[in-house]
Amino acid sequence: MKKWIQKSLMAAVALVTFGFITPSHEIWDQLLDERGQKEIAGSTGTAVAAELPSTITEADEEPFAEKAKAAARNQSYEKFGSKIGPAISDEFDQVIFPKIEEAIEMTLASIDDDAVRSLSISEQPAGGYSEKIFHIFDTESGKDLIRFHVRTDKRPLDGYYFNFHYHTSEDGYSRHIELGDIFWSKNTPPKWLS
């Protein structure tokens, strides 16, 4: 919980009860424990997926690559929302998502097992007109390893396309590595997450 909200609530309780009841800090600790880990500091600035362990441990049965691919699919559909998702789901599942899986596997194959243990996947895709679907990042350094994005392109006379691509840390995220395009229509698509 943000500090200013916490302080405001504590002050409000003190004012309303004329100081006879003072809010305990244990309330806030318990509230945070119920919600789980809120955020991992780093360049991603997003929360770690609650359903998925954020890092690999010796006891994990499923490899991180499988967890990352499952989270990637879930976050893609979360980004598409209920308006875009149904319209592009077949083509996404058949054409784009296998390439996302391949990119994840290639990236993870290029690093050692110890480094994989400290990887996590960002939780929240960006809405509006932002490109971010999800990032895979190192929880220790906070640096992104690979960034998966989708951009809306308007092509004259053709209409709107969704351009799926990714960036890697190897080139400072400057190069777009194409995954493919999906045609939307000649009409402007809705915002992401809608």
C-alpha positions as CSV (number, residue, x, y, z in Angstrom):
1,M,0.0,0.0,0.0
2,K,1.3,3.4,-0.8
3,K,2.8,5.2,2.2
4,W,0.7,8.4,1.7
5,I,-2.6,6.3,1.6
6,Q,-1.5,4.4,4.7
7,K,-0.7,7.6,6.6
8,S,-3.9,9.3,5.5
9,L,-6.0,6.3,6.7
10,M,-4.2,6.3,10.0
11,A,-4.8,10.0,10.4
12,A,-8.5,9.6,9.5
13,V,-9.0,6.8,12.1
14,A,-7.3,9.0,14.7
15,L,-9.5,12.0,13.9
16,V,-12.8,10.1,13.7
17,T,-12.2,8.3,17.0
18,F,-10.8,11.5,18.6
19,G,-7.5,9.6,19.3
20,F,-9.1,7.0,21.6
21,I,-8.3,4.3,19.0
22,T,-5.0,4.3,17.4
23,P,-4.5,2.2,14.3
24,S,-2.0,-0.6,14.7
25,H,0.8,-1.1,12.2
26,E,0.0,-4.8,12.4
27,I,-3.2,-4.1,10.4
28,W,-1.1,-2.9,7.4
29,D,1.4,-5.8,7.7
30,Q,-1.5,-8.3,7.7
31,L,-3.1,-6.6,4.7
32,L,0.1,-6.8,2.7
33,D,0.7,-10.4,3.7
34,E,-2.8,-11.4,2.4
35,R,-2.1,-9.8,-0.9
36,G,1.4,-11.3,-1.3
37,Q,4.5,-9.7,-2.7
38,K,3.4,-6.5,-4.3
39,E,6.3,-5.5,-6.4
40,I,9.9,-6.3,-7.4
41,A,12.0,-3.2,-7.9
42,G,13.7,-3.0,-11.2
43,S,13.4,-1.7,-14.7
44,T,10.1,-3.5,-15.3
45,G,8.4,-1.8,-12.4
46,T,5.6,-4.4,-12.5
47,A,4.4,-6.9,-10.0
48,V,5.4,-10.6,-10.3
49,A,2.6,-12.9,-11.3
50,A,0.8,-14.2,-8.2
51,E,-0.2,-17.6,-9.7
52,L,3.3,-18.4,-10.8
53,P,6.4,-18.7,-8.7
54,S,8.6,-15.7,-9.5
55,T,11.8,-17.7,-9.6
56,I,12.9,-21.3,-10.0
57,T,13.9,-23.3,-7.0
58,E,15.2,-26.8,-6.7
59,A,11.7,-28.0,-5.6
60,D,10.0,-26.7,-8.7
61,E,8.9,-29.5,-11.0
62,E,8.0,-27.4,-14.0
63,P,10.9,-25.7,-15.8
64,F,10.8,-21.9,-16.0
65,A,10.4,-22.0,-19.8
66,E,7.0,-23.8,-19.4
67,K,5.9,-21.4,-16.8
68,A,7.0,-18.4,-18.9
69,K,5.1,-19.7,-21.9
70,A,1.9,-20.2,-20.0
71,A,2.2,-16.8,-18.4
72,A,3.0,-15.3,-21.9
73,R,-0.2,-16.7,-23.4
74,N,-2.3,-15.5,-20.4
75,Q,-0.8,-12.0,-20.5
76,S,-1.3,-11.8,-24.3
77,Y,-5.0,-12.5,-24.0
78,E,-5.2,-10.2,-21.0
79,K,-3.7,-7.4,-23.2
80,F,-6.1,-8.2,-26.1
81,G,-9.1,-7.9,-23.9
82,S,-12.6,-9.0,-24.8
83,K,-12.8,-6.9,-27.9
84,I,-9.6,-7.8,-29.7
85,G,-9.0,-11.3,-28.3
86,P,-11.9,-13.2,-29.9
87,A,-11.2,-11.6,-33.3
88,I,-7.5,-12.6,-33.5
89,S,-7.3,-15.6,-31.2
90,D,-7.1,-18.3,-34.0
91,E,-4.3,-16.6,-35.9
92,F,-2.5,-15.6,-32.7
93,D,-2.5,-19.2,-31.5
94,Q,-1.5,-20.7,-34.8
95,V,1.1,-18.2,-36.1
96,I,2.3,-15.8,-33.5
97,F,2.3,-17.7,-30.2
98,P,4.5,-20.6,-31.5
99,K,7.1,-18.0,-32.4
100,I,6.9,-16.4,-28.9
101,E,7.5,-19.9,-27.4
102,E,10.5,-20.4,-29.7
103,A,11.9,-17.0,-28.8
104,I,11.6,-17.8,-25.1
105,E,13.2,-21.2,-25.5
106,M,16.1,-19.7,-27.6
107,T,16.7,-17.0,-25.0
108,L,16.7,-19.3,-22.1
109,A,19.0,-21.8,-23.9
110,S,21.6,-19.1,-24.2
111,I,21.9,-18.5,-20.5
112,D,23.1,-20.9,-17.7
113,D,20.8,-22.7,-15.3
114,D,21.8,-20.5,-12.3
115,A,20.8,-17.4,-14.2
116,V,17.5,-18.9,-15.1
117,R,16.7,-19.4,-11.4
118,S,16.6,-15.7,-10.9
119,L,14.3,-14.9,-13.8
120,S,10.7,-13.8,-13.6
121,I,8.0,-12.6,-15.9
122,S,6.3,-9.2,-15.6
123,E,2.7,-9.4,-14.5
124,Q,0.7,-6.6,-16.1
125,P,0.6,-5.9,-19.8
126,A,0.3,-2.3,-20.8
127,G,-3.1,-0.9,-21.9
128,G,-4.2,2.0,-24.1
129,Y,-1.8,2.3,-27.1
130,S,1.3,1.0,-25.3
131,E,3.2,-1.9,-26.8
132,K,4.2,-4.0,-23.8
133,I,2.7,-7.5,-23.6
134,F,5.3,-8.9,-21.1
135,H,9.0,-8.9,-20.2
136,I,11.2,-11.6,-18.8
137,F,13.6,-10.0,-16.3
138,D,16.3,-10.9,-13.8
139,T,15.0,-10.4,-10.3
140,E,18.5,-9.8,-8.9
141,S,19.6,-7.1,-11.3
142,G,16.1,-5.8,-12.2
143,K,17.2,-5.8,-15.9
144,D,15.0,-7.1,-18.7
145,L,16.3,-10.0,-20.7
146,I,13.6,-10.0,-23.4
147,R,10.6,-7.8,-24.1
148,F,7.6,-8.9,-26.1
149,H,5.5,-6.1,-27.7
150,V,2.7,-5.6,-30.1
151,R,2.3,-2.4,-32.1
152,T,-0.7,-1.2,-34.0
153,D,0.3,-0.2,-37.6
154,K,-1.9,1.6,-40.0
155,R,-1.1,0.8,-43.6
156,P,-2.5,3.2,-46.3
157,L,-5.3,1.5,-48.3
158,D,-4.9,-1.8,-46.4
159,G,-6.1,-0.9,-42.9
160,Y,-4.8,-1.8,-39.4
161,Y,-2.4,-4.6,-38.5
162,F,-1.1,-5.8,-35.1
163,N,2.7,-6.1,-35.4
164,F,4.1,-8.6,-32.9
165,H,7.8,-8.4,-32.2
166,Y,10.4,-8.6,-29.4
167,H,13.6,-6.9,-28.2
168,T,16.6,-8.4,-26.4
169,S,19.1,-6.9,-24.0
170,E,21.9,-8.0,-26.4
171,D,21.4,-4.9,-28.6
172,G,20.0,-2.6,-25.9
173,Y,16.4,-3.3,-27.0
174,S,16.9,-1.2,-30.2
175,R,16.2,-3.9,-32.9
176,H,12.7,-5.1,-33.6
177,I,12.7,-8.9,-34.1
178,E,9.6,-9.7,-36.0
179,L,7.2,-12.4,-35.0
180,G,4.4,-11.6,-37.5
181,D,1.4,-9.4,-38.3
182,I,-2.3,-10.0,-37.8
183,F,-4.8,-8.0,-39.8
184,W,-7.5,-6.2,-37.8
185,S,-9.7,-4.2,-40.3
186,K,-9.9,-0.9,-41.9
187,N,-11.5,0.5,-38.8
188,T,-9.5,1.8,-35.9
189,P,-9.0,-1.0,-33.3
190,P,-10.0,-0.6,-29.7
191,K,-7.4,0.2,-27.0
192,W,-5.5,-2.7,-25.4
193,L,-7.1,-4.2,-22.3
194,S,-10.6,-3.1,-23.4
